[in-house]
Amino acid sequence: MLRTLTHAGTTWIDAVAPNEAELQQLQTTYGFHELDIEDCLSQHERPKLEEYDEYIFVVFHIPRAEPRTGRIVREEVNIFLGQQFIVTVHEGALPLLGLWWQQCEQSEGRRQELLKNGAGFFLYELMAKLFDDLFPMVDAIVRELRMLEDQLFAREEHVNVLRQILTLKRNIITMRSILLPQRSLVAILEHKNRKFVSEELALYFDDILDAIERQWSLLDTAKELVEALQDTHESWLTHRTNSVVKVLTLFSGTMLPLTLITGLYGMNVKLPLAQHPDAFFVILCGMGSLLALMFLYFARKRWL
């Protein structure tokens, strides 16, 4: 779907999940390179910036949380930026663009705010808002890490804690893999392409880069923390397993001689004290004494 809006000499075309025919229409109108059209049709093109005489083509990725699974996935945004136009191409999973379009349709003030300073300023506003919206996602990861840390050290039973840790670790890795190439992409926008992005906007793009760097720093700390939590959880599981094995081994070691004695006296052969009237109590007392001696020995060896 193609939708077009023009204000103060600047045109914004929003292509929501466009098909090949619609992209070909854009190519015919603005003279876009055919390889850029192919990139828009392909899924998960690498982040990049291509510069031409009449426009620049920008591909960048934004992390997005799946509401159903909680997993973080990457959403691709393709942008054609000229001196008097900007074309945004996406699959429609970015609510921000839909919200902006609705606001611009309904409000003259909103159109003035977004488009009066040209296409380059619109690109800055879009990228700044998209990357600023990542802070709640990063904060949610940090909060979940703190919660897991409290659970890990406060509870004796750790049901599904390892699964939560691994899910969180996967989300951190995904976020880092998405943000890493965006750092260099925004830096290029900051220092180059003055034909389409004016000198005055360099400071604004530097602000976006600063936001990405802060998010990267928070994720770097979260990565170290989640790895430490995983190591701690595995150490705790190993310690608990060893404790259980220790108890079972002591139980088996103490029961083995007692089982041997009862097994021998269960045989249909003549054994000492077998005909004694108080044989049961004598054997029981002997087994109790043997058990006490074994526990005393284990205690002196500090095995208990």
Buried (B, 14 or more C-beta within 10 A) or exposed (E): EBEEBEBEEBBBBBBBEBEEEBBBBBBEEBEBBEEBBEBBEEEEBEBBBBBBEEBBBBBBBBBBBEEEEEEBBBBBBBBBBBBEBBBBBBEBBBEEBBEBBEBBEEEEEBBEBBBEBBBBBBBBBBBBBBBEBBEEBBEBBBEBBEEBBEBBEEEEEBEEBBEBBEBBBEBBBBBBEBBBBBBEBBBBBBEBBEBBBBEEBBEBBBBBBEBBEBBBEBBEEBBEBBEEBBEBBEEBEEEEEEEEEEEEEBEEEBEEEBEEBEEEBEEEEEEEEEEEEEBEEEBEEEBEEBBEEBBEEBEEEEEE
